[in-house]
Amino acid sequence: MEKKLPELPHSLKDVAVFPEDPRYDDVRSNDYKVGQPKIVILAENEEQVRDAITYAAKIKQGAEFPFSVRCGGHGLSATSVNDQGMILDLSRMNQIQVIDKEKGIVKIQAGALWSDVATKLLADQLVISSGDHGDTGVGGLAVSGGMGIILRSFGLTIDRVIGGTLITADGERHELDDLNEPELFWGIRGGGGQFGVVTEFLFQADKVTTTDSEFSIPMVIQTINYTITDLYGFTQAWHAWFKNSSNKLTSILLLNKGADQTITVQTRNFWYGEETPEARAVLAEALHLGNVSAKTEVAMNYADFFPDEHARIDGKNTAFGKNTLVTDIPQAIAAEMEKLLEPPFVYGVELRALGGAMNDKAADFNAWSFREAEIMIAYWVNQAHADEALRLFQPIQEFGQGIYGAYSSDTSTAENLRVWSNQTAARLKKLKQVYDPMHFFTQNREV
Ligand SMILES: Cc1cc2nc3c(=O)[nH]c(=O)nc-3n(C[C@H](O)[C@H](O)[C@H](O)COP(=O)(O)OP(=O)(O)OC[C@H]3O[C@@H](n4cnc5c(N)ncnc54)[C@H](O)[C@@H]3O)c2cc1C
């Protein structure tokens, strides 16, 4: 017979959702998985976060009881939901507060969405780089990485976290920064959610000061479609182009192969700043990287790139993605990418330009390994074909230095080992022993 859950503490009674609740369907899922939790807590404050953790930890002492934390619900690994356990949902803890406009200090609760952050900061001409999708959550991204459309100017999202509040499995509250528990602070910036739940982050935003532009946070966004026959030659030219231009440029490609064996490349180039002669020259060069079949160019505010979607999350996304981080794409790897583009079940191969500000930080600045990587190679397939695609990706994976954990649907132990270098993993392991010795936080990538 199924065991009943113990009585909830008073603080959680009004924010708990059980399977029989009409709201259950709306709060059970991540973008990639329909969860079957026994209970969902829609936390509204830090006290409820603490009480939810200690309540679940007590149950877990004597029984199997998975615990997940969900913010934006867009984690590719779908670990933010589970079956037969608790989901702690922070989406109601979504306040965004500019603490010091001139210095660009911003406090953001973990449940906020990045589109809302961009919109809120626009008025103060502040910007924090997140990802390319506005519905992803602050919590998931700010503990794991954050490769945004201005990555090469700004660095990773975790590179601009200057403080955070963490609740550990024993219910303790830790206010973290470079001076207070610096080792744990190092670990939450790239180590994921394996030490506790971060309720809020302090960020160092970028302060934009423009003179001529009609936009508060100006960007130029160029899209180009190329048709190419020489993938190696094209990727070499693209790599040299972004690397030798300016940190103001970030570029993302999506490759597909047609029945006639030609490869199409959908390119999005992001120039962070006004449309200066330098911007025009760099973007004009992009038109010579391959055979251009279509192009657009538009100036806009950074925030306008992120539509206000707030889409319902129902677990129906069938995509499966994986990636690897490389310093270059040699001919043999370009040939493997071509093979990967062959099957019809492959949605596409994505290349992201890295480097710039991301590589300026010291190797041990935070728990992100592989600072020297210059390109991320990712692919997307239908989940039903994940195993076939894994085999095709293997040679590329083996060539890569490591992976971006939050951009991978593969939850295997082997994949977890690729997220951190040995040195970073050893430091994270020590933190795990101190702050989560009972392994309460298992719905994560663990060292
Ligand atoms: C359509 C789409 C586009 C994307 N584009 C980008 C992109 O451009 N750049 C990029 O870098 N990534 C991108 N991602 C990846 C995504 O940003 C990461 O997977 C991120 O972790 C999702 O955060 P979330 O809060 O929405 O996820 P959730 O599913 O809510 O959480 C994911 C995991 O993060 C951890 N976590 C979440 N909140 C907390 C917290 N408060 N404390 C501790 N741990 C926590 C938990 O382990 C949780 O299982 C994209 C994902 C999707 C689906």
The ligand as an SDF file (V2000), in Angstrom:
LIG
                    3D

 53 58  0  0  0  0  0  0  0  0999 V2000
   14.4680   26.4030  -25.8130 C   0  0  0  0  0  0  0  0  0  0  0  0
   15.7050   26.4580  -24.9540 C   0  0  0  0  0  0  0  0  0  0  0  0
   16.7050   27.3680  -25.2780 C   0  0  0  0  0  0  0  0  0  0  0  0
   17.8640   27.4390  -24.4890 C   0  0  0  0  0  0  0  0  0  0  0  0
   18.8330   28.3420  -24.8210 N   0  0  0  0  0  0  0  0  0  0  0  0
   19.9370   28.4540  -24.0530 C   0  0  0  0  0  0  0  0  0  0  0  0
   20.9440   29.4190  -24.3530 C   0  0  0  0  0  0  0  0  0  0  0  0
   20.8480   30.1680  -25.3130 O   0  0  0  0  0  0  0  0  0  0  0  0
   22.0220   29.4810  -23.5360 N   0  0  0  0  0  0  0  0  0  0  0  0
   22.1540   28.6800  -22.4460 C   0  0  0  0  0  0  0  0  0  0  0  0
   23.1310   28.8220  -21.7200 O   0  0  0  0  0  0  0  0  0  0  0  0
   21.2310   27.7470  -22.1530 N   0  0  0  0  0  0  0  0  0  0  0  0
   20.1390   27.6170  -22.9230 C   0  0  0  0  0  0  0  0  0  0  0  0
   19.1980   26.6650  -22.6300 N   0  0  0  0  0  0  0  0  0  0  0  0
   19.4370   25.7670  -21.5040 C   0  0  0  0  0  0  0  0  0  0  0  0
   18.7700   26.2810  -20.2360 C   0  0  0  0  0  0  0  0  0  0  0  0
   18.9840   27.6460  -20.0970 O   0  0  0  0  0  0  0  0  0  0  0  0
   19.3580   25.5690  -19.0400 C   0  0  0  0  0  0  0  0  0  0  0  0
   19.0570   24.2130  -19.1430 O   0  0  0  0  0  0  0  0  0  0  0  0
   18.8740   26.1220  -17.7020 C   0  0  0  0  0  0  0  0  0  0  0  0
   19.4300   25.3260  -16.6880 O   0  0  0  0  0  0  0  0  0  0  0  0
   17.3690   26.1350  -17.5740 C   0  0  0  0  0  0  0  0  0  0  0  0
   17.0190   26.8290  -16.4080 O   0  0  0  0  0  0  0  0  0  0  0  0
   15.5350   26.7420  -15.8290 P   0  0  0  0  0  0  0  0  0  0  0  0
   15.5060   27.4400  -14.5300 O   0  0  0  0  0  0  0  0  0  0  0  0
   14.5830   27.1690  -16.8920 O   0  0  0  0  0  0  0  0  0  0  0  0
   15.4180   25.1740  -15.6690 O   0  0  0  0  0  0  0  0  0  0  0  0
   14.7620   24.1810  -14.5820 P   0  0  0  0  0  0  0  0  0  0  0  0
   14.2990   23.0320  -15.4170 O   0  0  0  0  0  0  0  0  0  0  0  0
   13.7760   24.8650  -13.7180 O   0  0  0  0  0  0  0  0  0  0  0  0
   15.9970   23.7650  -13.7350 O   0  0  0  0  0  0  0  0  0  0  0  0
   17.0380   22.9880  -14.2990 C   0  0  0  0  0  0  0  0  0  0  0  0
   17.9680   22.5030  -13.2010 C   0  0  0  0  0  0  0  0  0  0  0  0
   18.6960   23.6080  -12.6720 O   0  0  0  0  0  0  0  0  0  0  0  0
   18.9090   23.4390  -11.2790 C   0  0  0  0  0  0  0  0  0  0  0  0
   18.2560   24.5650  -10.6000 N   0  0  0  0  0  0  0  0  0  0  0  0
   17.2050   25.2940  -11.0490 C   0  0  0  0  0  0  0  0  0  0  0  0
   16.9140   26.2600  -10.1770 N   0  0  0  0  0  0  0  0  0  0  0  0
   17.7760   26.1460   -9.1500 C   0  0  0  0  0  0  0  0  0  0  0  0
   17.9670   26.8630   -7.9300 C   0  0  0  0  0  0  0  0  0  0  0  0
   17.2070   27.8970   -7.6130 N   0  0  0  0  0  0  0  0  0  0  0  0
   18.9350   26.4570   -7.0870 N   0  0  0  0  0  0  0  0  0  0  0  0
   19.7180   25.4010   -7.4030 C   0  0  0  0  0  0  0  0  0  0  0  0
   19.5960   24.6960   -8.5410 N   0  0  0  0  0  0  0  0  0  0  0  0
   18.6380   25.0600   -9.4070 C   0  0  0  0  0  0  0  0  0  0  0  0
   18.2990   22.1140  -10.8960 C   0  0  0  0  0  0  0  0  0  0  0  0
   19.2970   21.1250  -10.9700 O   0  0  0  0  0  0  0  0  0  0  0  0
   17.2790   21.8850  -11.9980 C   0  0  0  0  0  0  0  0  0  0  0  0
   17.0300   20.5100  -12.2110 O   0  0  0  0  0  0  0  0  0  0  0  0
   18.0260   26.5670  -23.3840 C   0  0  0  0  0  0  0  0  0  0  0  0
   17.0140   25.6550  -23.0690 C   0  0  0  0  0  0  0  0  0  0  0  0
   15.8690   25.5980  -23.8420 C   0  0  0  0  0  0  0  0  0  0  0  0
   14.8000   24.6130  -23.5000 C   0  0  0  0  0  0  0  0  0  0  0  0
  1  2  1  0
  2  3  1  0
  2 52  2  0
  3  4  2  0
  4  5  1  0
  4 50  1  0
  5  6  2  0
  6  7  1  0
  6 13  1  0
  7  8  2  0
  7  9  1  0
  9 10  1  0
 10 11  2  0
 10 12  1  0
 12 13  2  0
 13 14  1  0
 14 15  1  0
 14 50  1  0
 15 16  1  0
 16 17  1  0
 16 18  1  0
 18 19  1  0
 18 20  1  0
 20 21  1  0
 20 22  1  0
 22 23  1  0
 23 24  1  0
 24 25  2  0
 24 26  1  0
 24 27  1  0
 27 28  1  0
 28 29  2  0
 28 30  1  0
 28 31  1  0
 31 32  1  0
 32 33  1  0
 33 34  1  0
 33 48  1  0
 34 35  1  0
 35 36  1  0
 35 46  1  0
 36 37  1  0
 36 45  1  0
 37 38  2  0
 38 39  1  0
 39 40  1  0
 39 45  2  0
 40 41  1  0
 40 42  2  0
 42 43  1  0
 43 44  2  0
 44 45  1  0
 46 47  1  0
 46 48  1  0
 48 49  1  0
 50 51  2  0
 51 52  1  0
 52 53  1  0
M  END
$$$$
